[in-house]
Every structure is written in structure tokens, then in C-alpha cells.
Amino acid sequence: MTNEQYQEAIDWLFVQMPNYQIDGQKAYKPGLDNITKLCAYFGNPQDKIKCIHIGGTNGKGSSSNMLASVLQEVGYKVGLYNSPHLIDFTERIKVNGKNCHKEFVFDFIQKLKNIPEDIRPSFFEFTTIMAFEYFYQQQVDYAIIEVGLGGRLDSTNIIKPLASAITNVQLDHQNILGDTIEEIAAEKAGIIKKSVPIISGDENEAVKAIIREKAMKEEASFIDATLLHTDLASDLKGNYQRKNIRVVLSIIEELRKQGINITDKNVENGLLNVHKNTGFIGRWFEFSKDPLTICDTGHNQAGLEYVFSQLNSINRRKHVILGFVNDKKIDEVMNLLPENSEFYFAKPSINRGRHPEDYEKLLQEAKIFYKIFNSVQEAYLSAKERCTSEEMIFIGGSNFIVGDFLEKNLEFKE
């Protein structure tokens, strides 16, 4: 297999299948019928691996990577399924921090081309069965599966996990999941399975009540992670990670109850070595010290509130590079923008990236100092030129803005 053949296979996967990452809502195919048929066609590999299921609006990626790091410190072989990827498709499916083999992806796509015509999966369904099969072939001890979107109707919800977690519930994807926190909470609570412990990390009493009620119906233990107090820290540096750490510690406690041996030292080392063990980047990621350059993939209102609050706590002038996708409510973001900043708006390179000219009226009404660019790289080079050693650069607003930036610059980083 050549690099060209691999890229052709990936291009086929992206172009031929409905793909939420590219097309947005019209690619969302709720329900478990397709994934059930698809998994059955491949011999139901998801039933042959031990899984932990992690959902929620924000914090899924951080929590799943922290948990993977802890289990790796024990010595387990750990599969990790996250989405979306930042640079290369293989980032979605990892074993012990290493991206899945491109040869496996290429070979599996050839098999996907030959599935029965009555199965018409989405891009995410194809990716999900690919992850299950890879983890089965790699004989992982545990697979940590991140929910793609929502929960109840998400294709990952076909698994029967050892434990499940909902990190939090915030307004996001309202056009799909519902207009209120309560409606979205009900969708996310759909991952709760009969007799499978559920960890809840949300502090909202209404959200807790919905998750607790579903747990009672399913005769599942309800664990409130917000009651946990800990001084443990992680090398994932965002202030919001404190909440994710509580969720991870609560999952670990449930796994211990099931006879999985995880020492306190494993936990401490795992939390402090997430980058090293899993290769996870994108959450309050320090790209460089001079100038100080931070990337963060927070992209909905709640995520950006946390990120911009942390930016406001840094006593430096900021050069803030932002970009959004078509379904983002830009007016909500305008009310959150960090202080003491000048702004560089750019279009993400994907199809559903939104050009800043479309929302320039909102930028003008916000009375901020801004410039518009056609690409993230143009914005970054302009910000870098203007940024002094006492100032800083921030890049975010979307997974795809961060992905565009890292793809161009990560390999050149000293």
C-alpha cells in the first residue's frame, strides 16, 4: 500500500458516505439499525471487547484520554476511540497512544466497499465498526469509547460497557438533540444500560435528576462525581480539567469495584502523563512559549466560556485567532470574547466552515479590533508578526481551526 493508495481510500470514505464532520446535520443518521447490521456483518466485534462508554457535551475527549493514560500506567493494553481527528484520520482509533495502522484502515475500507446494499451506513458508523474491529484484532484489555453525538441514538450505543459516564450537559447541537438542557440531558442519558454503573459529572440539579431517573429505570448505580473532592492534577492544563478529573476518578472507583487492580500511584502517574501516554493534544495545548501560543478545541458556548475565562485570567494582551462552522450561533460567541485582545477571524478549511464575511456585521456590532483572513495559516502568520514577547496568541473556536493550524505547523515546531 502506497501513501497515494491510502489517501485515495480515505478520500473515498469521506466523499462517499454522509459525514457530519463535513456536511453537518444532513449527515446525521440517528438510530441503531445500521450499526446493528454492520456489526453483525463483521461478527459483532464490540461484544468481544471490554468497553467503557463516555458521553457528555464537553470533556469527553479529555476524560477518555485521562482514563486511557491511567489504565496504560497499570500495564493494560488500551483502545481509545475519539472523534473528530485534528490532522489524520488514524487519530480516531488508538491503542496505547499509537494511531491505528494505515494498512488496517486501507484494508478495512476495501471490505466496507463490499458490504450488502441494504446496509447504508454513515461515515461515523463506518468509523465505529472500524474501531471495534481494530480493538478486537489488537486484543486490547479495555476499549474506551467516546460518544460521537448525543447518546441514545449514537452508533457507539450498541456496546454493553463495564461503566458509563456523562461528563456534563450543555447547549450544543440543538438542531439535532433538542432546544433545552433537559431535552439534551435525556438524549445523553440514553447511553445508560441495565445494571451498568453511570457516573454523572454535571452540577445542574435538573440534569442530575434526569440521569438519576434513567439510572433507576435501568437498575443502574448512579454515581455523582461532583461530590468528589481531590487535589490530583493532570498535565492537561485547562482549568476545566478539574471537573473532568472527578469523572475519571469516579470511573476508576467503579472499575476497582469490578476487580480491576488500579493503584493510587497508577492514577497519579496516569493523570500527569496524558500527553505522553495517549498523544492527546488540542485542549489548552501549549504550542510554544515564545510567543506563548495556546490552542483549545472548545467550540460551544459552555466550552468557550471556560476557555475565555481562563484567557482573561492571564495578564497579557492577546492575539485571538477564531473560526467557526455553519451551525455555530456566532452572536452567542460575541458576548463571550476575551478582554484585552485583538481578533483574527478565519474560515476552517472543511466544507461547512463559515467565512467570517458572513458574520462581519456581528463583528462590527461587537466593536472589537479585528481582521478577516481566508485561512488559519494567514491569520497565524499575521498574529505572530504583531505579537510581542510579552503578549500571547490563542487559536480556537472549532476543532477544525485547531486542526488546520496544527497540520501546518506541528511538524515545524522546535
C-alpha positions, 0 to 999 in steps of 0.5 A: 500500500502506497501513501497515494493508495491510502489517501485515495481510500480515505478520500473515498470514505469521506466523499462517499458516505454522509459525514457530519464532520463535513456536511453537518446535520444532513449527515446525521443518521440517528438510530441503531439499525445500521450499526446493528447490521454492520456489526453483525456483518463483521461478527459483532466485534464490540461484544468481544471487547471490554468497553467503557462508554463516555458521553457528555457535551464537553470533556469527553475527549479529555476524560477518555484520554485521562482514563486511557493514560491511567489504565496504560500506567497499570500495564493494560493494553488500551483502545481509545476511540475519539472523534473528530481527528485534528490532522489524520484520520488514524487519530480516531482509533488508538491503542496505547497512544499509537494511531491505528495502522494505515494498512488496517484502515486501507484494508478495512475500507476495501471490505466496507466497499463490499458490504450488502446494499441494504446496509447504508451506513454513515461515515461515523458508523463506518468509523465505529465498526472500524474501531471495534474491529481494530480493538478486537484484532489488537486484543486490547484489555479495555476499549474506551469509547467516546460518544460521537453525538448525543447518546441514545441514538449514537452508533457507539450505543450498541456496546454493553460497557463495564461503566458509563459516564456523562461528563456534563450537559450543555447547549450544543447541537440543538438542531439535532438533540433538542432546544433545552438542557433537559431535552439534551440531558435525556438524549445523553442519558440514553447511553445508560444500560441495565445494571451498568454503573453511570457516573454523572459529572454535571452540577445542574440539579435538573440534569442530575435528576434526569440521569438519576431517573434513567439510572433507576429505570435501568437498575443502574448505580448512579454515581455523582462525581461532583461530590468528589473532592481531590487535589490530583492534577493532570498535565492537561492544563485547562482549568476545566480539567478539574471537573473532568478529573472527578469523572475519571476518578469516579470511573476508576472507583467503579472499575476497582469495584469490578476487580480491576487492580488500579493503584493510587500511584497508577492514577497519579502517574496516569493523570500527569502523563496524558500527553505522553501516554495517549498523544492527546493534544488540542485542549489548552495545548501549549504550542510554544512559549515564545510567543506563548501560543495556546490552542483549545478545541472548545467550540460551544458556548459552555466550552468557550466560556471556560476557555475565555475565562481562563484567557482573561485570567492571564495578564497579557494582551492577546492575539485571538485567532477564531473560526467557526462552522455553519451551525455555530450561533456566532452572536452567542460567541460575541458576548463571550470574547476575551478582554484585552485582545485583538481578533483574527477571524478565519474560515476552517478549511472543511466544507461547512466552515463559515467565512467570517464575511458572513458574520462581519456585521456581528463583528462590527456590532461587537466593536472589537479590533479585528481582521478577516483572513481566508485561512488559519495559516494567514491569520497565524502568520499575521498574529505572530508578526504583531505579537510581542514577547510579552503578549500571547496568541490563542487559536480556537473556536472549532476543532477544525481551526485547531486542526488546520493550524496544527497540520501546518505547523506541528511538524515545524515546531522546535 
